[in-house]
């Protein structure tokens, strides 16, 4: 009888540990957001979203103020449409601008929002007009290499005048 009680407690402890590890894995992968704040949704159109994914953070001054809810493609204007879910406690002026940024050199992408100066605030259903697409590292490298190729071969350095 005593042995079976110990087995039950050990089993419960192992199960609790597995649930905790699953929670941490989902939280660190940004797949689980435990926010009980009510949110309002706004949209924005981008020419290129790079590697932006749903559930990516939306930050203002380094503080997470919301999450990317969904990403779709508008085949009439050939742009990506990003739906942003912003916490209701954070209000931004209608003329705010957003851009896709990267954490570090090769880190995950997130949206940065910069507040404007308009008297009216964004409300549910609004569209943010001022956007800046993601900077794609491969494009930067190819532009750099292309500009170096246009310059032509480097000229060898000449030695100083010898007498």
Buried (B, 14 or more C-beta within 10 A) or exposed (E): EEEEEEEEEEEEEEEEEEEEEEEEEEEEEBEEEEEEEEBBBBBBBBEBBBEBBEBBBBBBEEEBBBBBBEBEEEEEEEBBBBBBBBBEEBBBEBBBBBBBBBEEEEEBBBBBBEBBEEEEBBEEEBEBEEBBBBBBEEEEEEEEEEEEEEEEEEEEEEEEEEE
